[in-house]
Amino acid sequence: MRVMFYCANPAGSGHYRCIYPALALRRRGHEADWRVGLPVDLEKLLPTDLSYDVYVIQMAQQRAAYHLLRRLSELGKVGLVDVDDHVWAIPFYNPFFRDFRGRDGKAHWVEECARAADGVIVSTPELAELFSALNPDTFPLPNCIDLEDPAWDPQVEKEEGRVVVGWAGSPTHLEDFRLVVPALEALCRRHPEVKVAIGGPEEVYALLKDIPEGQKEFLPGVPFQDYPAMLARFDIGLVPLLDNAFNRCKSDLKGLEYSVLHIPFLASPLPAYRRLVEEGENGFLCSNTREWLSRLSLLVEDERLRRRMGHRAREIAERRINDDYAPLWEGILEALLLRRRLLKVLKGAAAEN
C-alpha cells in the first residue's frame, strides 16, 4: 500500500497526525510519505504525484481540498481527511475564530470535505461522535508518541535548587492559561524555590506580570525536534483548559507529552484528561484555584512524590506508542482501499452492461 499524508504544518500536529503515522506504516512495510501543504495542480485539482493509493489530508479546510477529494474518488483513489478540533465551536477569543465563520469559512469546507471523503480520521471519541453524522466511516485514532524519534530522549540537566512548573503551547490557549495564574502567584509567594517557565507565546508569559522576575522564565518557541528538550526542563507540567465545547473535544496530547518525559502534570477535568489521569498516580485533576494551589504545593514540597508520579506517568504513556496503533491505521486504510477498488470494478462492469 502506498500512502501520502498532506500535513497542514511541520509542527506538532503535523507530526502526530501525519509524520508519525507515516513512519509507523513504513516500519510495517508500506510506502508512506508526507508533504507539507497541499501540492496540487490547481487547474486540474490533482495531486502532483498520482502514484499513491491513499491520500490523507490533514485539516482539509479549503475549497481546493474538497474538489481534490472529489477528483480522487473519480480516479479510484482513496481520499481521507484528518481532523483534530471541533471546528464549529472555536471560541470567540481564539485568533482563528473569524477564519472559520460564514458560508465560505473554513468550518464550512471542513464539513464539505468530511462528506466527500472516503473516511474521516479524528483524534478523540468526542470528535468521532460529531463527524460520524457527516461520514459514517469516521475513525478515532489517538495522538501517539513515536519513541523511535530520538527527540523524545533529550539529555537535559534540571536546575539545582529549583522546582520548575512549566507550560508550553500556542497563543490560542491564552484564555485557558488565565485559569491557573492566581494559583501560580500564590505558589511563588509560598515557595521561593519555584520557577514558572512558559514556552512559546509571549502573551501567555505576560500573564505572569505579578510574579517576581527571578521566579519566572520565558522560553522562545522552537522547532518540533527541539520541543521535547524544552518540556524536559520542567519538574511539573500544567494543562489548564476552560470547560467549553471546543476544549471538551481536545485530546490529551499535552499530558501525554509530559508523561513520556517522566513529568507529573495537573490538568483541568475535561473528558480526555479524565481518561488519561489516574489521580495521584500520574497527575491530578484540578477544578478551581484552591485545587490547583494545593496539588502544586504538594508536588513542590515532595520530591519523592514527583519522581514516583513521573515514573508512573511514563508507564501509562507507553500504552500510547505509535507502533502499537499502526495496525489500526493499516487496517482502516486497507479496508477503504479494498472498498474503493471493488466499487471501481463494479462501476466498470455496470458500464459494460
Long-range contacts (C-beta under 8 A, 24 or more apart in sequence): 1-25, 1-30, 1-31, 1-53, 1-54, 1-330, 1-333, 1-334, 1-337, 2-30, 2-31, 2-32, 2-51, 2-52, 2-53, 2-54, 3-30, 3-31, 3-32, 3-33, 3-52, 3-53, 3-54, 3-55, 3-56, 3-333, 4-32, 4-33, 4-34, 4-35, 4-47, 4-49, 4-52, 4-54, 4-55, 4-56, 5-32, 5-33, 5-34, 5-35, 5-56, 5-58, 6-34, 6-35, 6-36, 6-37, 6-38, 6-39, 6-55, 6-56, 6-57, 6-58, 7-34, 7-35, 7-36, 7-37, 7-58, 8-36, 8-37, 8-58, 8-59, 9-36, 10-36, 10-224, 11-224, 12-224, 12-227, 12-253, 13-58, 13-59, 13-84, 14-58, 14-224, 15-146, 15-224, 16-143, 16-144, 16-253, 17-58, 17-82, 17-84, 17-121, 17-123, 17-143, 18-56, 18-58, 18-82, 20-144, 20-145, 20-146, 20-149, 20-322, 21-141, 21-322, 21-325, 21-326, 21-329, 23-146, 23-148, 23-322, 24-146, 24-322, 24-323, 24-325, 24-326, 24-329, 25-326, 25-329, 25-330, 27-148, 27-323, 27-326, 28-326, 28-327, 28-330, 30-330, 38-62, 38-64, 38-65, 38-68, 40-64, 40-68, 44-71, 45-71, 46-71, 46-75, 47-72, 50-75, 50-77, 52-77, 53-77, 53-78, 53-337, 54-78, 54-79, 54-80, 54-333, 54-336, 54-337, 55-79, 55-80, 56-80, 56-81, 56-82, 56-121, 57-81, 57-82, 57-113, 57-117, 58-82, 59-83, 59-110, 60-109, 60-110, 60-113, 60-114, 60-117, 61-87, 61-106, 61-107, 61-109, 61-110, 61-113, 62-106, 62-109, 63-104, 63-109, 65-109, 65-113, 66-109, 66-112, 66-113, 66-116, 69-113, 69-116, 69-117, 70-116, 73-116, 73-118, 73-340, 76-340, 76-341, 76-343, 76-344, 77-340, 78-118, 78-119, 78-333, 78-336, 78-337, 78-340, 79-116, 79-117, 79-118, 80-117, 80-118, 80-119, 80-120, 80-121, 80-333, 80-336, 81-110, 81-113, 81-114, 81-117, 81-120, 81-121, 82-120, 82-121, 82-122, 83-110, 83-114, 83-120, 83-121, 83-122, 83-123, 83-127, 83-131, 84-122, 84-123, 84-124, 84-127, 84-143, 84-251, 85-127, 85-246, 85-249, 85-250, 86-126, 86-127, 86-130, 86-245, 86-246, 86-248, 86-249, 88-130, 89-244, 89-245, 89-246, 89-249, 90-246, 91-175, 91-242, 91-244, 91-246, 93-174, 93-175, 94-172, 94-246, 95-171, 95-172, 96-172, 114-138, 118-336, 118-339, 118-340, 119-332, 119-336, 121-332, 123-251, 123-253, 124-249, 124-250, 124-251, 124-271, 124-272, 125-271, 126-248, 126-249, 126-271, 127-249, 130-249, 137-336, 139-328, 139-332, 141-325, 141-328, 141-329, 141-332, 142-251, 142-320, 142-325, 143-251, 143-252, 143-253, 143-256, 143-320, 144-320, 144-321, 144-322, 144-324, 144-325, 145-256, 145-257, 145-260, 145-317, 145-320, 145-321, 145-322, 146-321, 146-322, 146-323, 147-260, 147-318, 147-321, 147-322, 148-322, 148-323, 151-224, 151-225, 151-226, 151-227, 151-228, 151-229, 152-228, 152-260, 152-261, 154-228, 154-229, 154-232, 154-261, 156-229, 156-232, 156-233, 158-233, 158-235, 159-195, 159-233, 161-193, 162-193, 162-194, 162-195, 162-235, 163-191, 163-193, 163-194, 163-195, 163-235, 163-236, 163-299, 163-300, 164-194, 164-195, 164-196, 164-197, 164-233, 164-234, 164-235, 164-236, 165-194, 165-195, 165-196, 165-197, 165-234, 165-235, 165-236, 165-238, 165-296, 165-300, 166-196, 166-197, 166-198, 166-199, 166-231, 166-233, 166-234, 166-235, 166-236, 166-237, 166-238, 167-197, 167-198, 167-199, 167-204, 167-237, 167-238, 167-239, 167-240, 168-198, 168-199, 168-200, 168-219, 168-227, 168-230, 168-231, 169-199, 169-200, 169-201, 169-204, 169-254, 170-200, 170-201, 171-200, 171-201, 171-203, 171-204, 173-201, 173-204, 173-240, 173-241, 174-201, 174-203, 174-204, 174-207, 175-242, 176-240, 176-241, 176-242, 176-247, 176-268, 177-204, 177-207, 177-240, 178-207, 178-240, 179-240, 179-241, 179-242, 179-268, 179-292, 180-238, 180-240, 180-292, 181-207, 181-208, 182-289, 183-289, 183-292, 183-293, 183-296, 184-208, 184-211, 184-296, 185-210, 185-211, 186-289, 186-293, 187-293, 187-296, 187-297, 187-300, 188-212, 188-215, 188-216, 190-297, 191-297, 191-300, 191-301, 193-300, 194-300, 197-233, 197-234, 199-230, 199-231, 228-257, 228-260, 228-261, 231-257, 231-258, 231-261, 231-263, 232-261, 232-263, 234-258, 234-261, 234-263, 235-263, 235-299, 235-306, 236-263, 236-264, 236-265, 236-266, 236-296, 236-299, 236-300, 236-306, 237-263, 237-264, 237-265, 237-266, 238-265, 238-266, 238-267, 239-265, 239-266, 239-267, 239-268, 239-273, 240-267, 240-268, 240-292, 241-267, 241-268, 241-270, 241-273, 242-268, 243-268, 243-270, 252-276, 255-283, 256-317, 256-320, 258-283, 258-313, 259-283, 259-313, 259-314, 259-316, 259-317, 260-314, 260-317, 260-318, 261-314, 262-310, 262-311, 262-313, 262-314, 263-310, 263-313, 264-299, 264-306, 264-309, 264-310, 264-313, 265-313, 266-292, 266-295, 266-296, 266-299, 276-316, 278-312, 278-316, 280-309, 281-309, 281-312, 281-316, 282-309, 282-312, 282-313, 282-316, 283-309, 283-313
